[in-house]
Amino acid sequence: MSYSVGQVGAFAGVTVRTLHHYDAIGLLSPGGRSHAGHRRYDDADLDRLQQILFYRELGFPLDEVAVLLDDPDAEPQEHLRRQHQLLSDRIEQLQRMAAAVEAAMEARKMGINLTPEEKFEVFGEHDPEQYAQEVEERWGNTEAYAQSQQRSASYTKQDWLRISAEGTDLNNRLIALMGTGAAPEGEEAMDLAEEHREQISRNFYDCSHELHAALGRMYVDDERYARNLDAQAPGLAAYLSRAVVANAGRRQG
């Protein structure tokens, strides 16, 4: 049996563009071609794609995935052992997060407010109050500011943990994509930028593409934003900024 690129994309939940990219960089080249020259994937190709997507889900850059899969000394059993360990680590991390959320839910039932320690647990080294006065002075009269204040006033600790986890996940996928050498103006990067905008709209305020582009430019113009983003991966601020601006241009026609 062999499968077309469209069939494989449907099986795996990835775009045809992604499969073309994997072929172009030599990460997943189809085992055959049709008489017309179209890509045809066999069962071994599907097994390799499954491995690729697994490592991608765990945040591995594509170049590292290639090294792992093409290691001549690695046996299939070794891949399974490595994946089992990675999954076990992920499960342990999620269990710790779930326990924190459960404790917050119980505290909420008892009417206990978040302590400074709990706020630190959610926001890490970032102090959400650090720029509160400056934000109010700059945007206090805007509808977006009022909407954000209204929504966030009702958020519980589990809400903030969820929002933080969403942001971390998106940034990790941006970092992984950046590691492949994909252009920030490419489809995948712009799709992640659109997801970034949707997260803002869902959690804080209705963020138009025009406003999102302005935010994107601020990520590099304001050294504080740039420093925070680049601390996660050098160049992330500029990469996200360019993807956001490109996505806004795409959506605005």
C-alpha positions in Angstrom: 0.0 0.0 0.0 1.1 3.5 -0.7 -0.6 6.8 0.1 -0.8 10.3 -1.4 0.5 13.3 0.4 -3.1 14.4 0.9 -4.1 11.1 2.5 -1.0 11.2 4.8 -1.8 14.7 5.8 -5.4 13.7 6.7 -4.2 10.6 8.6 -1.6 12.6 10.7 -3.5 15.9 11.0 -0.7 17.9 9.4 -0.8 20.1 6.3 0.4 19.2 2.9 2.8 22.2 3.1 4.3 20.6 6.2 4.9 17.3 4.5 6.5 19.1 1.5 8.7 21.0 4.0 9.8 17.7 5.6 10.6 16.3 2.2 12.6 19.4 1.2 14.8 19.3 4.3 15.3 15.5 4.0 13.5 14.7 7.2 10.8 12.6 5.6 11.2 11.7 1.9 8.4 9.6 0.5 9.4 6.0 -0.5 8.1 6.3 -4.0 6.5 8.4 -6.7 3.5 7.9 -9.0 3.8 7.7 -12.8 2.9 11.4 -12.8 5.7 12.2 -10.3 3.5 12.7 -7.2 4.7 11.7 -3.8 3.6 8.2 -2.5 4.2 7.2 1.1 4.5 3.7 2.3 4.0 2.2 5.8 7.7 2.8 6.8 7.2 6.4 5.9 4.1 6.6 8.1 6.1 5.1 11.0 8.8 7.7 10.6 6.2 10.5 10.4 4.7 9.2 13.7 8.1 9.4 15.3 8.7 12.9 13.9 5.3 14.2 15.2 5.9 12.6 18.6 9.3 14.5 19.1 7.7 17.7 17.7 5.0 17.4 20.3 7.6 17.2 23.0 9.2 20.4 21.7 12.3 19.0 19.8 13.5 21.2 16.9 13.4 19.4 13.6 17.2 19.3 13.2 17.4 17.4 16.5 14.6 15.1 15.4 16.6 14.2 12.3 19.7 13.4 14.4 17.6 11.2 16.7 15.9 9.3 13.9 19.0 8.9 11.7 21.3 7.7 14.4 22.8 4.5 12.9 23.3 3.1 16.4 19.8 3.7 17.6 17.5 0.6 17.6 13.7 1.0 17.4 13.5 -0.3 20.9 15.8 2.5 22.0 13.4 5.1 20.5 10.6 3.5 22.4 12.6 3.6 25.7 13.5 7.3 25.1 9.9 8.2 24.3 8.6 6.3 27.3 11.0 8.3 29.5 10.0 11.6 27.9 6.3 10.8 28.4 6.9 9.8 32.0 8.6 13.2 32.6 5.7 15.0 30.9 3.1 13.1 33.0 4.9 13.9 36.2 5.0 17.6 35.2 1.3 17.6 34.4 0.5 15.8 37.6 2.3 18.6 39.6 0.3 21.2 37.7 -3.0 19.3 38.3 -2.2 19.1 42.0 -1.6 22.9 42.1 -4.9 23.6 40.3 -6.8 21.2 42.6 -5.4 23.0 45.6 -6.4 26.4 44.1 -9.9 25.1 43.4 -10.2 24.0 47.0 -8.9 27.3 48.2 -11.4 29.1 46.0 -14.3 27.1 47.5 -13.1 28.2 51.0 -12.9 31.8 49.9 -9.1 32.0 50.3 -7.4 34.7 48.2 -4.1 34.1 46.4 -1.1 34.7 48.5 2.1 36.4 47.1 3.7 33.0 47.1 0.9 31.6 45.0 1.1 34.5 42.6 4.8 33.8 42.2 4.0 30.2 41.5 1.8 31.2 38.6 3.8 34.0 37.1 7.3 32.9 37.9 9.9 35.7 37.9 7.5 38.0 36.1 5.7 40.4 38.5 2.2 41.1 37.0 2.0 44.3 39.0 5.4 45.7 37.9 4.1 47.8 35.0 0.5 48.2 36.2 0.8 52.0 36.7 2.5 52.5 33.3 -0.1 50.3 31.5 -2.9 52.3 33.1 -1.3 55.6 32.1 -0.8 54.5 28.5 -3.9 52.6 27.8 -6.3 53.3 30.7 -8.8 55.1 28.5 -9.0 52.4 25.9 -11.8 49.9 25.5 -9.2 47.1 25.4 -7.8 48.1 28.8 -11.3 48.2 30.3 -12.2 44.8 28.8 -8.9 43.3 30.0 -9.5 44.6 33.6 -13.0 43.3 33.7 -12.0 39.8 32.5 -8.9 39.4 34.6 -10.6 40.6 37.8 -12.6 37.4 37.9 -9.7 35.0 37.1 -8.8 32.4 39.7 -5.4 30.8 40.2 -6.4 27.9 37.8 -7.3 30.4 35.2 -3.9 32.1 35.4 -2.2 28.6 35.3 -4.2 27.7 32.2 -3.3 31.0 30.5 0.4 30.7 31.5 0.5 27.1 30.1 -1.1 28.2 26.9 1.5 30.9 26.4 4.4 28.6 27.2 3.1 26.0 24.8 2.8 28.5 22.0 6.2 30.0 22.6 7.7 26.5 22.6 6.2 25.7 19.2 7.5 29.1 17.9 10.9 28.3 19.2 10.8 24.8 17.6 9.7 26.3 14.3 12.4 29.0 14.4 14.9 26.2 15.0 13.9 24.6 11.6 14.9 27.8 9.8 11.4 28.4 8.7 10.8 32.1 7.8 8.6 34.1 10.2 6.6 35.2 7.1 5.9 31.6 6.2 2.5 29.9 6.6 3.3 27.9 9.7 4.8 31.0 11.6 1.8 33.1 10.6 -0.6 30.4 11.8 1.1 30.5 15.2 0.9 34.3 15.2 -2.8 34.0 14.5 -3.1 31.6 17.5 -1.2 34.1 19.6 -3.8 36.8 18.6 -6.7 34.5 19.4 -5.2 33.7 22.9 -5.2 37.5 23.6 -8.8 37.8 22.4 -10.0 34.8 24.3 -8.3 35.7 27.6 -8.0 39.5 27.8 -9.6 41.7 25.1 -10.8 41.7 21.5 -7.5 42.0 19.7 -7.9 43.1 16.1 -5.2 42.3 13.5 -4.3 46.0 13.4 -3.8 46.1 17.2 -1.9 42.8 17.1 0.5 44.2 14.5 1.1 47.2 16.9 1.8 44.7 19.7 4.2 42.8 17.4 6.2 45.9 16.7 6.4 46.7 20.4 7.9 43.2 21.1 11.1 44.5 19.5 10.8 48.3 20.1 10.4 47.9 23.9 13.6 46.4 25.2 11.8 44.9 28.2 9.5 42.8 26.1 12.4 41.9 23.8 14.5 40.8 26.8 11.8 38.7 28.3 11.1 36.9 25.0 14.7 36.4 24.0 15.4 34.9 27.5 13.4 32.0 26.3 15.3 31.7 23.0 17.7 34.2 21.4 15.9 35.9 18.5 12.4 34.9 19.6 11.2 38.5 20.0 12.1 39.5 16.4 10.8 36.2 15.1 7.4 36.6 16.8 7.2 40.3 15.8 7.8 39.5 12.1 5.3 36.7 12.2 2.6 38.8 13.8 3.1 41.7 11.4 3.1 39.3 8.4 -0.1 37.6 9.7 -1.8 40.9 10.1 -0.9 41.9 6.5 -2.2 38.5 5.3 -5.5 38.8 7.2 -6.0 42.4 6.1 -5.7 41.5 2.5 
